[in-house]
Amino acid sequence: MSLVGRDIGGAGAVVLRPLERPGSARKWPIRYDSIEVIASAVDAAIILVTSTIGGIIYHYLVFGTSGDLVRYCGAAAVVATLFTALMRSRGMYRPSELLLLRSQIRIVCVYWGAVFALLASAVFALKIGNDLSRGANLVFALVGLCALIAQRILWINLLTNGVIKQKFSGRKVILITDHGQSAGADLPQFLTGLGFKLESHFALPPLVQGSRKRKEMISRAITSARGSEIEEIVVGADLKNWRELRHLLAELRILPFPVHLIPVGAVSEVFKQPHHELGRAVCIEVQRGPLSPLECAWKRGLDIVIGGLGLLALLPLFALVAIAIKLDSAGPVFFRQQRCGFNGRCFRIIKFRTMLVQEDGLAVIQAQRGDARISRVGKWLRRTSIDELPQLVNVLQGSMSLVGPRPHALVHDTHFDKIVRNYAFRHRVKPGLTGWAQVHGYRGPTPTPEAIERRVEYDLWYIDNWSFGLDFFIMLQTFVEVFRARNAY
């Protein structure tokens, strides 16, 4: 569809009439603003179909029967509910997010794995594993994941073609821009790209050109809308001219159509931020905390449950390590050092002693490969990361979390803060026993500014993209990283 402009007698006043190209394709029966609902529904349908088909094929090949269809559908319903709820909570069904393939694949894999890990834990706790087919569930997990990723690729093609070729269905609208084309020059193309059928565009002149011309233009817009098949009126305006804009909106109240305002200009940036009601006022969130109060409570609960169970299970190992440390060298079993935590608060981290020295304060030298200060038992403890396990006590105390940016000695914190931009942003969450940077190989010493900068990049990404699924993924990946033993010395 192309747009033809026609001057109707006023400065900056344009009426746009849509002309269909010969042989152009019909509109899709999909509205742009319904994509989020459709994408989540398609995900749920894919999960249901892959669970059912996967179960039938597996049972037919192994047992010669189709199996229990009700059980397949029941499992699919639980997985679909949990998975789509997690995806919606992160806004991953929004069109802008569906266009980011790498981000979609990563989040889908993390949440899909987290859902199955959660359900496996529930099955183990309820002791109902004998009633479920492990083979069918494995086929469901693999086929379902591939289908969900394939759908993301299809969405990218659909959204791209839909916007470029203007194939989305939409309502018939009249566009009114205040203060001429400069107030929203790209709005006509923007609206038609999203499927709206732009019947007319009225660009109002500013008051400096005379209030009479402005009133005439508003009157023409109203006259154009009356008796037509218009379904909606869109107003694009800079909110700094609110007094004039309020008069325009008051004039449009005579029409029985919904009127939607699209802010343009510098003020429009404010409306991209989350907002909520605070009494009779509107409160705009210009900076969100990394975690909401509810998310903090859930993360803290996870720290207490897993940290407490882990500490109890590891007590025999702790006893053996303590004996080995005492027999190997003189000194205490545990090493304590001041570290910087959440919001810059200091705490004493607890580790198994691996060195012949105890450094703290203004003189702390990072361990290097072949460091003579490391004891014989300490080399083994550091390589296996067992020396970090006493930090579960810090987790239970609340000064640390299971997952988060790794804390550094105070003297290193001060130094890094001077050479790395946004380094202090790491303190917006609790430090962790493991972290996003560590599972990517950035553990151990940071001998160069480039090394610490890279670690900080991963830490800040984790803070900005936190989720329960991401925490579970990091904890699972940590075991893999321990066996790889990268930079463990």
C-alpha positions in Angstrom: 0.0 0.0 0.0 1.3 3.5 -0.9 0.1 6.8 0.5 -0.7 9.8 -1.7 -0.7 13.3 -0.2 -3.2 16.0 -1.2 -3.1 19.6 0.0 -6.5 20.7 1.3 -5.8 24.4 1.7 -4.0 24.8 5.0 -0.3 25.0 5.8 1.0 21.6 6.6 -2.5 20.0 6.2 -2.3 16.7 4.3 -4.9 14.1 3.6 -3.5 10.7 2.9 -5.4 8.2 0.8 -4.3 4.6 0.7 -3.8 3.1 -2.8 -3.4 -0.6 -3.2 -0.7 -1.7 -5.6 -1.9 -3.9 -8.5 -1.7 -7.5 -7.6 -0.7 -6.8 -4.0 -1.2 -9.5 -1.4 -4.1 -9.5 0.9 -3.8 -8.5 4.5 -3.1 -11.3 7.0 -5.9 -11.9 9.6 -3.4 -11.0 12.3 -3.3 -7.7 14.2 0.1 -6.5 15.4 -1.2 -5.8 18.9 -2.5 -9.4 19.2 0.9 -11.0 18.5 1.8 -11.4 22.2 -1.4 -13.5 22.9 -1.0 -15.5 19.7 2.7 -16.3 20.4 2.0 -17.6 23.9 -1.0 -19.6 22.6 1.1 -21.2 19.8 3.8 -22.1 22.4 1.1 -23.8 24.5 -0.2 -25.7 21.4 3.3 -26.8 20.4 3.9 -28.1 23.9 0.6 -30.1 23.8 1.3 -31.5 20.4 4.9 -32.5 21.0 4.0 -34.1 24.3 1.2 -36.2 22.8 3.0 -37.1 19.5 6.3 -37.8 21.2 4.6 -40.0 23.8 2.6 -41.9 21.2 5.7 -42.5 18.9 7.9 -43.6 21.8 5.3 -46.1 23.3 4.5 -47.4 19.8 8.1 -48.1 19.0 9.0 -49.6 22.4 5.8 -51.3 23.6 3.6 -51.5 20.4 0.8 -49.4 22.0 -0.1 -45.7 21.9 0.2 -45.3 25.7 -1.9 -43.1 28.0 -3.1 -40.0 26.0 -4.6 -38.4 29.2 -1.3 -38.6 30.9 0.5 -36.9 28.0 -2.0 -34.1 27.9 -1.8 -33.6 31.6 2.0 -33.3 31.6 1.8 -31.0 28.7 -0.7 -28.7 30.5 1.5 -28.4 33.5 4.6 -27.7 31.4 2.8 -25.2 29.1 1.4 -23.3 32.1 4.8 -23.0 33.8 6.7 -22.2 30.7 4.4 -19.6 29.2 4.0 -17.9 32.6 7.8 -17.6 32.9 8.1 -16.3 29.3 5.3 -13.8 29.8 6.8 -12.6 33.1 10.0 -11.6 31.2 8.0 -10.0 28.3 9.5 -12.5 25.8 6.3 -12.6 23.7 6.4 -8.9 22.9 7.1 -8.4 19.1 10.3 -6.4 19.9 11.6 -9.4 21.9 10.5 -12.0 19.4 12.9 -10.3 16.9 15.9 -11.0 19.0 16.7 -14.6 18.1 19.8 -15.2 20.2 18.1 -13.9 23.3 15.0 -15.9 22.6 16.9 -19.2 22.1 18.9 -18.6 25.3 15.8 -17.8 27.4 13.8 -20.6 25.9 16.6 -23.1 26.7 17.0 -21.8 30.3 13.2 -21.8 31.1 12.6 -25.1 29.4 15.3 -26.7 31.4 14.2 -25.0 34.6 10.6 -26.3 34.2 11.7 -29.8 33.6 14.2 -29.6 36.5 11.4 -28.3 38.8 9.0 -31.1 37.7 11.7 -33.7 38.1 12.2 -32.5 41.7 8.5 -32.7 42.3 8.3 -36.2 40.9 11.2 -37.3 43.1 9.7 -35.6 46.2 6.2 -37.1 45.6 7.7 -40.5 44.6 5.5 -40.9 41.5 8.4 -41.6 39.1 7.1 -45.2 38.5 3.9 -43.8 36.9 5.8 -41.8 34.3 7.8 -42.9 31.3 11.3 -41.5 31.3 11.8 -42.2 27.7 8.6 -40.5 26.6 9.4 -37.4 28.7 12.9 -37.3 27.3 11.5 -37.3 23.7 9.0 -34.7 24.8 11.8 -32.5 26.2 14.0 -32.7 23.1 11.3 -32.4 20.4 9.5 -29.7 22.3 12.6 -27.6 22.7 13.4 -27.9 19.0 9.9 -27.0 18.0 9.9 -23.9 20.3 13.1 -22.7 18.8 11.9 -23.3 15.3 8.8 -21.2 16.1 11.1 -18.3 17.0 12.7 -18.4 13.6 9.3 -18.4 12.0 8.2 -15.4 14.1 11.2 -13.4 13.0 10.3 -13.9 9.3 6.6 -13.2 9.9 7.2 -10.0 11.8 9.8 -8.7 9.4 7.7 -9.4 6.3 4.5 -8.2 8.0 6.0 -4.8 8.9 8.0 -4.2 5.7 5.2 -5.4 3.3 2.4 -3.9 5.6 0.5 -7.2 5.8 -0.8 -6.9 9.3 -4.5 -6.2 9.6 -5.5 -3.0 11.4 -8.1 -0.4 12.1 -9.0 2.5 9.9 -7.6 5.6 11.6 -7.3 9.4 11.2 -3.9 10.8 12.3 -3.6 14.3 13.7 -0.1 15.6 14.4 0.3 18.8 16.4 2.8 21.5 15.3 3.3 20.3 11.8 5.2 17.4 10.4 8.2 17.9 12.7 6.1 16.7 15.7 5.7 13.2 14.2 7.1 13.0 10.7 7.5 9.2 10.8 4.1 8.4 12.3 2.3 7.8 9.0 4.9 5.2 8.0 5.0 3.8 11.5 1.2 3.2 11.7 0.9 1.8 8.2 3.8 -0.6 8.9 1.8 -2.0 11.8 -1.2 -2.6 9.7 -3.3 0.5 10.4 -5.2 1.8 7.4 -4.4 5.5 7.4 -7.4 7.3 5.9 -6.4 10.9 6.6 -3.5 12.8 8.1 -4.0 16.4 9.5 -0.9 18.3 10.4 -2.0 21.2 12.6 -0.2 24.5 12.3 1.2 26.1 15.5 -0.5 29.0 17.1 2.1 31.5 15.8 0.5 31.0 12.4 -2.8 32.0 13.8 -5.4 30.3 16.0 -8.0 30.6 13.2 -6.2 28.3 10.8 -5.6 25.8 13.6 -9.3 25.8 14.6 -10.3 25.4 10.9 -8.0 22.4 10.6 -9.4 20.7 13.7 -12.9 21.3 12.4 -11.9 19.7 9.0 -10.6 16.7 10.9 -13.8 16.3 12.8 -15.9 16.7 9.6 -13.7 14.1 7.8 -14.4 11.6 10.6 -18.2 12.1 10.7 -20.1 9.7 8.6 -17.0 7.8 7.7 -15.9 4.2 8.5 -13.2 5.5 10.8 -12.6 3.3 13.9 -10.0 5.3 15.8 -8.2 8.6 16.0 -4.5 8.8 16.7 -3.0 12.1 17.9 0.8 12.6 17.7 2.0 15.6 19.8 4.8 16.9 22.0 3.5 17.0 25.6 5.4 20.3 26.3 2.5 22.0 24.5 0.0 20.5 26.8 -2.3 23.5 27.0 -2.9 23.5 23.2 -3.1 19.7 23.2 -5.8 19.6 25.9 -7.9 22.0 23.8 -7.5 19.7 20.8 -8.5 16.6 22.8 -11.5 18.4 24.2 -12.7 19.2 20.6 -12.4 15.6 19.6 -14.7 14.4 22.4 -17.6 15.1 20.1 -16.7 12.1 18.0 -17.8 8.6 19.1 -14.3 7.0 18.5 -11.5 6.0 20.8 -8.7 8.7 20.7 -5.1 7.5 21.3 -2.2 9.8 22.0 1.3 9.0 20.9 3.8 11.3 22.6 6.7 12.6 20.5 9.7 14.6 21.2 12.0 14.5 24.3 9.1 13.9 26.8 8.1 10.7 25.0 11.2 9.0 26.6 9.4 9.1 30.0 6.5 7.0 28.7 8.9 4.2 27.8 9.5 3.6 31.5 7.2 1.4 33.7 4.7 3.4 35.8 2.1 2.7 38.4 -0.4 4.7 40.5 0.7 6.1 43.8 -2.4 7.4 45.5 -3.8 10.0 43.1 -0.5 10.5 41.4 1.3 8.6 38.6 4.7 7.3 39.6 7.2 6.7 36.8 10.0 4.2 37.4 13.1 5.9 36.0 15.4 3.2 37.5 14.2 -0.2 38.7 15.8 -2.2 41.4 17.5 -5.4 40.1 14.8 -7.4 41.9 11.3 -6.7 43.1 10.5 -7.3 46.8 8.7 -10.6 45.8 11.7 -11.7 43.7 14.0 -10.9 46.6 11.9 -13.0 48.9 11.9 -16.0 46.5 15.6 -15.7 45.9 16.3 -15.5 49.6 14.0 -18.6 50.2 16.0 -20.5 47.5 19.3 -19.5 49.2 18.1 -20.7 52.6 16.6 -24.0 51.3 19.5 -25.0 49.0 22.2 -23.5 51.2 20.9 -25.2 54.3 20.5 -28.6 52.7 23.9 -28.3 51.0 25.6 -27.4 54.3 24.1 -30.3 56.1 25.0 -32.7 53.3 28.6 -31.4 53.2 29.4 -31.6 56.9 31.3 -34.9 56.6 33.4 -33.5 53.8 34.0 -30.4 55.8 35.3 -32.5 58.7 37.7 -34.4 56.4 39.0 -31.1 54.8 39.5 -29.5 58.2 41.7 -32.5 59.3 43.7 -32.4 56.1 44.4 -28.6 56.5 45.5 -29.0 60.1 47.8 -31.9 59.2 49.3 -30.1 56.2 50.3 -26.8 57.7 50.1 -24.6 60.8 47.3 -22.1 61.0 43.5 -22.0 61.3 41.1 -24.1 59.2 39.1 -21.2 57.9 40.3 -18.1 56.1 38.3 -14.9 56.8 38.6 -11.7 54.8 36.7 -8.4 54.5 34.7 -8.2 51.3 32.3 -5.6 49.8 28.7 -6.8 49.4 25.3 -5.5 48.6 25.1 -1.7 48.6 28.7 -1.4 49.6 28.2 -3.1 53.0 31.3 -5.0 54.3 31.2 -8.5 55.5 33.7 -11.2 56.4 33.8 -14.0 53.8 34.5 -17.6 55.0 36.7 -20.0 53.0 38.9 -23.0 53.8 42.5 -21.8 54.3 44.6 -22.7 51.2 47.6 -20.5 51.8 50.4 -20.3 54.3 49.5 -16.6 54.8 46.4 -14.7 55.9 46.2 -11.4 53.9 43.6 -8.7 54.5 43.4 -4.9 54.6 45.7 -2.8 52.4 48.0 -5.6 51.2 46.3 -8.5 49.4 48.1 -10.1 46.5 46.1 -12.3 44.2 47.1 -15.9 43.8 49.0 -16.8 40.6 49.9 -20.1 38.9 52.6 -21.9 40.9 52.2 -19.5 43.8 54.6 -20.5 46.7 52.1 -19.3 49.3 49.6 -22.0 48.4 49.8 -25.2 50.6 49.8 -28.7 49.3 46.2 -29.4 50.4 45.3 -25.8 49.3 46.2 -26.6 45.6 43.7 -29.5 45.6 41.1 -27.4 47.4 41.4 -24.5 45.0 41.4 -26.7 41.9 38.2 -28.4 43.0 36.7 -25.2 44.4 36.0 -27.0 47.7 37.7 -24.1 49.5 34.6 -21.9 48.5 32.0 -24.2 50.1 32.1 -22.6 53.6 30.6 -19.6 52.0 27.3 -21.4 52.4 27.4 -20.0 55.9 27.6 -16.5 54.4 24.6 -17.4 52.2 22.6 -18.5 55.3 23.6 -15.4 57.1 22.3 -13.3 54.3 25.5 -11.5 53.3 25.8 -13.6 50.1 23.6 -15.4 47.7 24.1 -18.7 45.9 24.3 -16.8 42.6 25.7 -13.3 42.0 28.8 -11.3 41.2 31.8 -12.8 43.1 33.0 -10.4 45.9 36.6 -9.1 45.8 38.9 -8.0 48.6 38.3 -4.4 49.7 41.7 -3.1 48.4 40.9 -4.7 45.0 37.4 -3.3 45.0 38.8 0.2 45.5 41.4 -0.3 42.7 38.9 -1.8 40.2 36.4 0.9 40.9 38.9 3.5 39.6 39.8 1.7 36.3 36.5 0.0 35.3 33.5 2.1 34.4 30.3 1.1 36.2 32.2 -1.3 38.4 30.2 -0.2 41.5 27.0 -1.4 39.8 27.9 -4.9 40.8 26.9 -4.0 44.4 23.3 -3.6 43.4 22.8 -7.3 44.3 24.3 -9.6 46.8 27.6 -11.2 45.9 27.3 -14.9 45.0 29.0 -18.2 45.6 29.1 -18.6 41.8 28.1 -16.2 39.0 27.5 -15.6 35.3 31.1 -14.5 34.8 32.5 -17.7 36.5 30.5 -20.1 34.3 32.0 -18.3 31.3 35.6 -19.0 32.5 36.2 -15.6 34.3 37.2 -16.9 37.7 40.4 -16.6 39.6 42.8 -13.7 39.4 42.3 -10.6 37.2 45.9 -9.6 36.2 44.9 -7.0 33.6 42.2 -4.3 33.3 40.8 -6.1 30.3 40.2 -9.2 32.4 38.3 -7.4 35.1 36.4 -5.4 32.5 35.2 -8.6 30.9 34.2 -10.0 34.2 32.2 -6.9 35.1 30.4 -7.0 31.7 29.1 -10.5 32.6 28.2 -9.5 36.1 26.2 -6.5 34.9 24.5 -8.6 32.3 23.4 -11.0 35.0 22.0 -8.2 37.1 20.0 -6.7 34.2 18.7 -10.1 33.1 18.1 -12.0 36.3 15.5 -14.7 36.5 15.0 -17.9 38.5 15.7 -19.9 35.3 19.0 -18.1 34.9 20.0 -18.9 38.5 19.2 -22.6 38.0 21.2 -22.6 34.8 24.2 -21.0 36.4 24.1 -23.5 39.4 24.0 -26.4 37.0 26.7 -25.0 34.7 28.9 -24.4 37.8 29.4 -28.1 38.2 30.6 -28.4 34.6 33.0 -25.5 35.1 34.4 -27.0 38.3 35.4 -30.2 36.3 36.9 -28.0 33.5 39.0 -26.2 36.2 39.7 -23.1 34.1 41.9 -20.6 35.9 41.6 -22.7 39.1 44.9 -22.1 40.9 
